[in-house]
Each structure stands twice: as structure tokens, then as C-alpha cells.
Amino acid sequence: MFLDILLGLFWATLTSFIFDVPLTPWWLFLGVLFAFLPDTDFWIELLERGTVGGKKLGAHRVLTHIPFLFVIPAILLFVYGGPALGTLFILGVYGHFLHDATGMGYGYRLLYPFSPLFYKFFSDKDGTISYTRKNLLVHWTKEEVEALHEKHGNDDWLQDDIRYHQEHWRELVLQIIILILVITLFYHVLT
């Protein structure tokens, strides 16, 4: 989640500079919003089940983690909102997809509706990060992802994650302050 915020703020700052758009709170908000759009399915699963992930594959990374779903909105934003807004949308949404295709988890359905497989970069078939050529791109069927959830899933991961951030809130505040300073410096150096 923090990476989505960071990327959204970065894309807003970058597009503000490139397209000479004022870096307003509204523009920063749009950058973060666009970076969070693919995670709409997170909230759907949370409302449906009261939790997300764990030992069961739910809606998260299934319903709205579909890159093709955002092609038409991107085109419409380019046509009716202009190149700056269209670019911010593309960077936010597809930047989210790029980081979800690496790191933790079992990827998402990158090529859906053309392929039902879940794809991830730099992973072995057990979902562990692996930077070898053999593991550059791996894929799983829905049944394989369900089996991995059953094997490795933590039904309390959402509560554990919230608890972790509550216990380490000073680190998060420091990271946010550093992020604001870096973006401010970046923006002032470039303008």
C-alpha cells in the first residue's frame, strides 16, 4: 500500500513537470487514486469476507487486477482529459500492475481474458522471490494459486499488517516526511 502511495505521488510529480501542470493537492490525489485503482478488488473482498487473502483465494488480484480492463478508460482520459491526465492514469494504473507482478504474492491474470493464468516476474513456482533467468516469468493456474494460498496463506495477515504498522508508526511517519521532502526537492530542482 505504501508503495502505491509513493508511486502515485511520484507519477503526479513527474507528469506535473513534463506537462507543465501545477502540482496541486488535487493532482497529487489523482496520482495516488490512479495508483490504487487496480486494488478496488481488495475492498470488494474485504466487504464480502471481512478479510483479504489468507488461506482462500478471494476477489483481490482477480476482479480488477486485469490490465485490459483499464485500456478504454485510458483512451477516454487521453481524448477528453488531455495527455497529462491520460499519462498520469497510465503511469498510476500500469505502475501498480508492474509492482504487483514482482515481490510477494502470486501475481495476477496479466493476459486475461485471453489467458486465465496468473503471472509473476522473478519468482519460483512456490511464490518465493528468485532472480534467476529460469524464474524470470512464472505462471500458475487458478487451482495452483488456490493450493498456494491454502499452503502458505495467513488468515490473519491483514490484522497482522495493521498491527505491525501501528507498532512501527514512527517509521511510517518518517518515510512520509522523507517522501514529501524528496518530492518537493525534485519538483523545485526541475522547475
N, C-alpha and C positions, 0 to 999 in steps of 0.2 A: 504494500500500500504506500509506504513512504517513497519508494522508487517511482511510483506513478505520479505522486505529487511533485517530486523533484523533476521528472521528465516533463511534466505538464508546464511547470514554471520555466524550465529551460527552453522548451519549444516556443512558448509565448515570448520570451525574451529574444530568441533568435529571429522569429518572424517579425517581431516589432522592429528590430534593427534592419532586416533585409527589405521589408516592405514599407519602412518609414511610417509605421503605425504607432501612435502613442502607447507607451507601456502603462496602461491604466490598471486598476484593480479588476475591472471587468475583463480586460484582455487576459490577465493572469488567471482569472477564474475560468474563462473559456478554455485555456490551455490545460488546466487541471481537469475540468469536466470532460474534455475530449479524451484525455489520457485514461479516464475512469470508465468511459462508455462500454468497452468490452466486458467489464466486471458487473454489468447490470444483472447478469445471471447469478452473481454472488448474492445479491439482495433477494432475488427470487427464491433461491434455495433457502436462505435464512428465514424468509417469511413462511415458506412451505414446511420446513422441517424443524425450525428453531435452532439450527446449527448449520455449519457448512463443512463438507468434506468428511473426514473420518474414515470409517470402515466401509462407507457406502458411497458410490458414485452418484452424485445428485445433479442438479442443474448447472452448478458452477463449472466453467470451462466447457460447457456443452451447448447451452442455448444461444448465447450471444458471443461466444468466442469463435466466430465464423468470419474470417476476413472478407469473404464475398458479400456478406450482409451490409458492409459499410461502403461498397463501391458507389451505389446510386446516391446515397446521402453526400458522399464526397464530390461527385459530379455536380449535384444540385447546389452545394455550397460554393463551388468554384463559379458556376454560372450566375447564381443570384446573390451570393455574398461577396464575391470577388476573390482574386488569387491569394490574398493574405489569409482570409478566413478559411478558404479551401485548403491551403497549405498547412495551416495550424491544425485543422481537423485531421488531415492525413498523417502528419507527424505524431499527433497525440494518439490516435487510434492504432496506427500501424507500429508506432514505437512500443506501445503496450503489447502488441502481439509479438514483437521481436523479443522483448524481455521475458514474456511468458513461454517462449519456445526454448528458453535456457533455464538453468538453475533448478529449483525444486519443482516437484510435480511431474506429471506425465504428459506435458504438452497440451495440445488441443487439436481439434479437427481442422487442420490447416487448409485442406483442399475440399472440404465439404461444400456443396453437395455432390461433388464429383468422386470423392472418396470418403468413406466413413472412418478411416484410420486416424488415430491420434499421433501427431508428430512432435518430436523434440530434438533439438541440437545438443551435441556434446553430452550424451547420456548412454549408459548401458541399458540393457533390457529390464533391469531391476529398478531403473529410475535414478541410479546414482550418477552424479556428475563424472564425466570421463572425457578428457581432452585428447583422445586418440583418433587417428584417421578412421579407424573401423567404426567408431561411435560418433562420427560427425553428424549423422542424421539417423535416428531410430524411429520406429513406428510400432504402435500397438493397436490391436482390435479393441472394440468396446469390452469384450469379455476379458481380455488380458488386463485392461485398465481396472475393471471391476475386481479382478483377482489381486492386483497390486494394492488396491485400496483395502481389500479385506486383510491382506498380509501385513501391510505397513501403516495403515491408517490409524490416526489418533482421534477418537471420537470427541476428545476434549481440546483439540488443537486450537480452536477459536478462543475458548476461555483461557487456555494456557498462553496464547499470544497476547491477549488483552492483559492478563496478569503480568506477563513479562514487561510490557510497555508501561504498566502502572508502577512497577518496581524500578524501572530504568527511565523514568520520565525526564530526569535531568539530562541524560544523554540525548534524548529526542529533542528537547528544547535547544540544547547546544547545537545539534545538527541543523535545526531550523534557522537559528541565528546565523550560523556559518553560511547556509544556503542563501539567505537573504543578502548577506554581505557580498558573497560571490556574484550573485545576480546583479546587485547594484553596481559593483565594481565593473563587471563585464559590460553592463549597459553604458556606464559613463565612459569607459575606455573606448568603446566603439562609436559613441555619438559625439 
